[in-house]
């Protein structure tokens, strides 16, 4: 039978007891199981393949979720909607993700996926990216409307993410989860690492970036008028997972499933 050693750590406000299992020789016994059945950070596929994995790892069943940029609902195609209490909205339903009609601290999770290409933020509809044979792309990632106010080019993309992130912070409960989809881009021949810019700004809002998923497209992107390549062509995007918390260590432990066994694992 294992022995148990109890230690007491003193803080300025309280005492905390920690129970450590020991073997017959008094050595500490490590918990957990050996398994390769874990959620990975990089996946080849599309959003509907990866989004359920993000939910399974970071959002408990029964959570109240606001998808504030629902669009065509691609994220949810492989999700059992009975597992969550989801509110879907976007500009087409009359709801702007930068000015949500929801009460403060009223949701467990928010999902944000605004247009992340500068070409979809133009003052003239005729200049929007995704014209002609690419109109389906515009319909999937934009509402097709002009952007008549605010910053230009890539800064318009960041402005959307920053303002929407502030609204998400407002409507999320403490320890609430924000799932953000984004992609880096080259703007005016300058490399803009959008996911880094978002992470840095959201940290100032009070978010902790808990996880990052990479989505690699199955096919190769095509360039119609290539003269000289100076940057690697983007064929991947990101799901960023943020938590509204001032103390990341308070998020506790994660669960790792192995067959019928459920083991507790320390957060890495």
C-alpha positions as CSV (number, residue, x, y, z in Angstrom):
1,X,0.0,0.0,0.0
2,X,1.2,3.5,-0.8
3,X,2.2,5.9,1.9
4,X,1.0,9.4,1.8
5,X,3.0,12.5,2.8
6,X,1.2,15.7,3.6
7,X,3.1,19.0,3.4
8,X,1.9,22.5,4.4
9,X,3.0,25.6,2.5
10,X,2.6,28.9,4.3
11,X,1.3,32.0,2.5
12,X,0.5,35.5,3.9
13,X,-3.3,34.7,3.9
14,X,-3.8,31.0,4.2
15,X,-2.2,27.5,4.6
16,X,-2.4,25.1,1.7
17,X,-2.1,21.3,2.2
18,X,-0.6,19.2,-0.6
19,X,-1.0,15.4,-0.6
20,X,1.9,13.5,-2.3
21,X,1.6,9.7,-2.8
22,X,4.8,7.7,-1.8
23,X,5.8,4.1,-2.5
24,X,7.2,1.7,0.1
25,X,10.6,3.2,-0.1
26,X,9.3,6.7,0.6
27,X,9.9,7.9,-3.0
28,X,7.3,10.0,-4.8
29,X,4.9,8.1,-7.2
30,X,4.3,9.8,-10.5
31,X,0.7,9.7,-11.8
32,X,-0.7,9.5,-15.3
33,X,-0.6,7.0,-18.1
34,X,1.6,6.4,-21.1
35,X,-0.3,7.3,-24.3
36,X,-0.1,8.9,-27.7
37,X,-3.9,9.5,-27.8
38,X,-3.6,13.3,-27.2
39,X,-4.8,16.4,-28.9
40,X,-2.1,17.8,-31.2
41,X,-1.4,21.4,-32.1
42,X,-1.0,21.1,-35.9
43,X,-3.5,19.6,-38.3
44,X,-3.9,19.3,-42.1
45,X,-7.5,19.8,-43.0
46,X,-10.1,22.6,-42.7
47,X,-11.7,24.6,-40.0
48,X,-14.6,22.1,-39.5
49,X,-12.0,19.4,-38.8
50,X,-10.0,21.3,-36.2
51,X,-12.6,23.4,-34.4
52,X,-14.3,20.4,-32.6
53,X,-10.8,19.5,-31.3
54,X,-10.4,23.0,-29.8
55,X,-13.8,22.8,-28.2
56,X,-13.2,19.3,-26.8
57,X,-10.0,20.4,-25.1
58,X,-10.9,23.8,-23.8
59,X,-14.7,24.3,-23.6
60,X,-16.8,22.0,-21.3
61,X,-20.0,20.5,-22.4
62,X,-23.0,22.6,-21.5
63,X,-21.1,25.9,-21.9
64,X,-22.9,29.0,-23.1
65,X,-21.1,30.1,-26.3
66,X,-21.5,33.3,-28.4
67,X,-20.2,32.8,-32.0
68,X,-20.2,36.5,-33.0
69,X,-19.0,35.9,-36.6
70,X,-21.1,32.9,-37.6
71,X,-21.1,33.4,-41.3
72,X,-21.8,30.2,-43.1
73,X,-21.4,28.1,-39.9
74,X,-18.4,26.1,-41.2
75,X,-16.9,25.7,-37.8
76,X,-19.9,23.9,-36.4
77,X,-20.4,21.3,-39.2
78,X,-18.9,18.5,-37.1
79,X,-20.0,19.7,-33.7
80,X,-23.1,18.3,-31.9
81,X,-25.0,21.5,-31.1
82,X,-26.8,19.7,-28.3
83,X,-23.6,19.7,-26.3
84,X,-23.5,23.5,-26.0
85,X,-25.8,26.5,-25.6
86,X,-24.8,28.5,-28.7
87,X,-25.9,32.0,-29.8
88,X,-25.1,32.6,-33.5
89,X,-24.7,36.2,-34.8
90,X,-22.9,38.3,-37.5
91,X,-23.5,41.4,-39.5
92,X,-26.0,39.7,-41.7
93,X,-28.2,39.1,-38.6
94,X,-27.7,42.8,-37.6
95,X,-25.1,42.1,-34.9
96,X,-21.7,43.8,-35.0
97,X,-19.0,41.9,-33.1
98,X,-17.5,45.2,-32.1
99,X,-20.8,46.3,-30.3
100,X,-22.5,43.2,-29.0
101,X,-26.0,43.4,-27.4
102,X,-25.1,41.0,-24.7
103,X,-24.7,41.6,-20.9
104,X,-21.3,41.8,-19.3
105,X,-19.9,38.5,-18.0
106,X,-22.8,36.5,-19.5
107,X,-21.0,33.9,-21.6
108,X,-18.6,31.0,-20.9
109,X,-17.0,31.2,-24.4
110,X,-16.9,33.4,-27.4
111,X,-15.8,32.6,-31.0
112,X,-14.3,35.2,-33.3
113,X,-13.5,34.8,-37.0
114,X,-13.7,38.2,-38.8
115,X,-12.2,38.8,-42.3
116,X,-8.5,38.5,-41.8
117,X,-7.3,39.7,-45.2
118,X,-6.7,43.4,-45.8
119,X,-8.2,43.0,-49.3
120,X,-11.6,42.5,-47.7
121,X,-11.4,46.0,-46.0
122,X,-11.8,48.5,-48.9
123,X,-13.7,51.8,-49.3
124,X,-15.0,50.7,-52.7
125,X,-16.9,47.4,-53.2
126,X,-15.3,47.1,-56.6
127,X,-11.9,47.0,-55.0
128,X,-12.7,44.2,-52.5
129,X,-10.6,41.0,-52.8
130,X,-12.4,38.0,-54.1
131,X,-13.9,39.4,-57.3
132,X,-14.8,37.4,-60.4
133,X,-14.1,33.7,-60.0
134,X,-13.1,34.2,-56.4
135,X,-16.5,35.6,-55.3
136,X,-17.2,32.5,-53.3
137,X,-14.2,33.3,-51.1
138,X,-15.5,36.8,-50.5
139,X,-18.9,35.5,-49.6
140,X,-17.4,33.0,-47.1
141,X,-15.0,35.5,-45.4
142,X,-16.7,38.9,-45.7
143,X,-20.1,40.4,-45.8
144,X,-19.2,42.1,-49.0
145,X,-19.7,45.6,-47.7
146,X,-17.3,48.5,-48.0
147,X,-15.1,49.8,-45.1
148,X,-15.6,53.5,-45.1
149,X,-14.1,54.6,-41.8
150,X,-11.2,53.7,-39.6
151,X,-7.6,52.6,-40.5
152,X,-6.5,51.3,-43.9
153,X,-4.9,48.1,-45.2
154,X,-3.6,45.7,-42.6
155,X,-4.3,48.1,-39.7
156,X,-8.0,47.8,-40.6
157,X,-7.7,44.1,-40.0
158,X,-6.1,44.7,-36.6
159,X,-8.7,47.3,-35.7
160,X,-11.4,44.7,-36.2
161,X,-9.7,42.1,-34.1
162,X,-8.8,44.6,-31.3
163,X,-12.2,46.1,-31.0
164,X,-14.0,42.8,-31.2
165,X,-11.6,41.3,-28.7
166,X,-12.4,44.1,-26.2
167,X,-16.1,43.3,-26.6
168,X,-15.5,39.6,-26.1
169,X,-13.6,40.3,-22.9
170,X,-16.6,42.3,-21.7
171,X,-19.2,39.6,-22.3
172,X,-17.1,36.7,-21.0
173,X,-17.3,35.4,-17.5
174,X,-14.1,35.2,-15.4
175,X,-12.0,32.3,-16.8
176,X,-14.2,32.4,-19.9
177,X,-12.6,31.2,-23.2
178,X,-12.2,33.2,-26.4
179,X,-11.4,31.2,-29.6
180,X,-10.0,33.4,-32.4
181,X,-9.3,32.4,-36.0
182,X,-6.7,34.4,-37.8
183,X,-4.0,34.2,-40.5
184,X,-0.8,36.1,-41.1
185,X,-0.4,38.2,-44.3
186,X,2.1,40.2,-46.3
187,X,0.9,43.8,-46.6
188,X,2.6,46.5,-48.7
189,X,5.5,44.0,-49.1
190,X,5.9,43.8,-45.3
191,X,5.5,40.7,-43.3
192,X,2.7,41.1,-40.7
193,X,2.4,38.3,-38.2
194,X,-1.2,38.9,-37.3
195,X,-1.3,36.1,-34.7
196,X,1.5,37.7,-32.8
197,X,0.0,41.2,-33.0
198,X,-3.3,39.8,-31.7
199,X,-1.6,37.9,-28.8
200,X,0.3,41.0,-27.7
201,X,-2.7,43.3,-27.8
202,X,-5.1,40.8,-26.1
203,X,-2.5,40.4,-23.2
204,X,-3.0,44.1,-22.6
205,X,-6.7,43.6,-22.5
206,X,-6.3,41.0,-19.8
207,X,-6.4,37.8,-21.8
208,X,-4.0,34.9,-21.2
209,X,-3.1,33.0,-24.4
210,X,-3.6,29.4,-23.4
211,X,-3.2,27.5,-26.7
212,X,-2.5,27.7,-30.4
213,X,-3.7,25.4,-33.2
214,X,-2.2,25.4,-36.7
215,X,-4.5,24.5,-39.6
216,X,-2.6,23.6,-42.8
217,X,-4.6,23.6,-46.0
218,X,-4.8,20.3,-48.0
219,X,-4.0,21.9,-51.4
220,X,-1.4,24.3,-52.6
221,X,-2.3,28.0,-53.0
222,X,-2.2,29.4,-56.5
223,X,-0.6,32.7,-57.5
224,X,-2.0,34.1,-60.8
225,X,0.6,36.8,-61.6
226,X,3.9,35.8,-59.9
227,X,7.0,37.9,-60.9
228,X,9.4,37.2,-58.1
229,X,8.7,35.5,-54.8
230,X,10.1,37.2,-51.7
231,X,8.0,35.7,-49.0
232,X,6.9,32.1,-48.3
233,X,3.3,31.7,-49.5
234,X,0.9,31.3,-46.5
235,X,-0.8,27.8,-46.5
236,X,-1.7,27.8,-42.8
237,X,-3.9,29.7,-40.3
238,X,-4.4,29.6,-36.6
239,X,-6.9,29.0,-33.9
240,X,-5.8,31.0,-30.8
241,X,-7.3,30.1,-27.4
242,X,-7.4,32.9,-24.8
243,X,-8.7,32.9,-21.3
244,X,-10.0,35.8,-19.3
245,X,-8.0,35.5,-16.2
246,X,-5.5,37.5,-14.1
247,X,-3.9,34.3,-12.8
248,X,-3.2,31.6,-15.5
249,X,-2.0,29.1,-12.8
250,X,-5.5,29.2,-11.3
251,X,-6.8,27.3,-14.4
252,X,-5.9,24.1,-12.7
253,X,-5.4,20.7,-14.4
254,X,-6.6,19.2,-17.7
255,X,-8.2,15.8,-18.2
256,X,-6.6,13.2,-20.4
257,X,-8.8,10.3,-21.6
258,X,-7.4,6.9,-22.2
259,X,-10.0,4.2,-22.9
260,X,-12.4,4.2,-19.9
261,X,-9.8,5.7,-17.6
262,X,-9.8,9.4,-16.8
263,X,-6.5,10.8,-15.4
264,X,-5.7,14.3,-14.2
265,X,-2.7,16.0,-15.9
266,X,-0.9,19.1,-14.9
267,X,-1.2,22.0,-17.3
268,X,1.9,22.3,-19.5
